[in-house]
Amino acid sequence: MADWLAPTGSPSNPLLVEHVQATWDKIRPNSAIYNILLSNIRIISAANGRIVAHLPLESVHLNSKRILHGAVSGTLCDWAGGMAIAATGVDKTGVSTDMHLSYVSTAREGDTLEIEAWVSKAGRNLGYTSFEIRKALPEDVEAARPGRLDRRGAVVATGSHTKYLNFGEARPVPLDI
């Protein structure tokens, strides 16, 4: 594990929150799915390689059974992995190469999800992130703070997300092909 990785419960760094928010503000206009599903997500904490966000659930987030749609959890996995990479201080969040999700329980309209993601390792080419989605406790939503380690809501989904990070100089395309 990288020595810069913030342990769970590390204090939020306001400069990193600002950086992650700026990264999100650049990405969001170029992604229709993010605009539909994550228009009301709030980044509430960032420490080196770790973010926490809140997402109030609305009807757009639900499936035909009126519970959290699995595609929303997948979108959150994709988004949170990128934002955790941004919380290492870089500007580019990479492209997805692999995502794994485990659906543990569900949530309903009116619930607020707390999304926590962290970088397990970031190398020259690949970044490995993990995440947990849980129901946020009302007092944490009201205070716009992450849940305490000893008191958190029910886990909704967990998983991992691998991202390709090496955006070196563009390679020239040979013209004599």
N, C-alpha and C positions, 0 to 999 in steps of 0.2 A: 504494500500500500504506500502511496506517495506520502511524503512527510508534510505536504501542504494541505492534505485532506482534513477538513474540519470535522471533529468528532460530533456525534449527535449532541444537540444541546448547546453547541458553541454560540456565543453571542453573534447577533447579526451585525454585518458590516455595512453601514449606510452607503459607502462608496460602491460596494459590490451590488447592493440593491439597485442603486442608480444605474450601474453598468448593465445589469441583467435586464432592467426595465427598458433601457435604451436599445438593447439588442432585440428584445421582444417587439418594441415599437417599429424597428426596421423590418422584421420578419412578417409581422401580422398583415400589413397591407397586401402582401404578395401571396397570401394563402386563403383561398375562399373557405376551406374547411375550418381553419382557425378562426376566421371572422364569424362563421356561423356558430361554432360550438364553444369558442373560448373568448367571446367578446367581453364577458364580465369577469374573467379570471383576474385575481389580484396577487401580485408577488408581495409577500409580507416579510420575508426574511431571506437573506443570502449570507453565507460565510464561504470560505474557500472551498469550492467544489460541491456546495450543498445549497439547495433552495427549498423554500416552503411557500406554497401558494394556497389561496382559497378560491373555490368555485361554487357559487350558489346554483343549485340545480333548478332548471326551468323545464317547461314541457319539451323544448327542443332537444333535451338531453335524454329523453325517455324512449323506451321501446313500446311495442303494442301492449305489453303487460303493465305499462305505466311505472316501470322501474328503470334504473340506469341502463342505458344501452351499452353493450359491449364495445361498440365502435367508439364511444366516447372515452372509455377507459383506454383503448388503443391509441386514440389521439392524445390523451393525457400522457401516456408513456412516451410517445414521440416528442411531444412538446417539453416535458419535464427533463428528459435526457439532454436535450439541447440547451435548456436553461441552466442545468447543472454544469455543463461544459462552459457556458458563458460565465458562470460563477467562479471559474478559475482565472478569469481576467482576459480571456481571448475574445476576439470579435467574431470569429466564424465558428458556428456550432456543429459543423460537419453534416454528413449525410448518413442516413440509416443503412446499416448492413444487416442487422438482426434485431428482432424484438421478441421477448417472451413475456406472456401475461398469465397470471393465475387469478381467476375470479373467485373470491373468498366469500363474499356476501353481497348485498345490494344496497342501493339507496333510492330515495324517492324525491319527487318534486318538493321543494321547500327545504330539503337537507342542504347543508353546505359541505362540500368535500374539502379535506385538507390533503394536499399533494406534497409529498416530500421526496426529493430526488437527490442523489449524491453520486459523485464520480468515485468509482472504486480504483480505477487506474486510467491514466491518460499517457499514451506514448506518442511517438512521432507520427504513426499512421492510424492507430485505433484508440478510441476512448470507450471505456466500459462504465456504464452507469446502471444504477439500480433505483427503484422507486417503490413507494408505498402510498396507496390512496386509502384514506380512512374518513369516516364521518367526523367532521369537526364538532367540538363541543360548543354550545351556544355562547358561553362566556369567552371562549377564544376568538370566535367570529366577531363578537361585539368589540373586543379589545384589539382586533387585528393583530393577533400574535399566534405563534405556533403553539400546539398543545404541549404541555409539560410531559416529560418522559414518564413520570409515574401516574399520569392521568390523561389518557387519550381515548378518542372514540374508536368504534369498531372498525377493523380493517375491511376494506371493500375489495381491493385488488393489490397484487404485488407483481414485480417483474424486473426484467433487465432489458437494457437497450445498448447495443453496440453501434458506434458511429465511426465512420471514416473521417479522419481529421487532416490528412496531409494535402494541403492546398498550396503546394510549392509553385514555382514558376511554371507557366503553361509550356507544354512541350510543342515545338514547332511541328506542323504536319508536313511530311515530305511532299513536294510538288511533283515528283517524277513517278508517282504510283501508276 
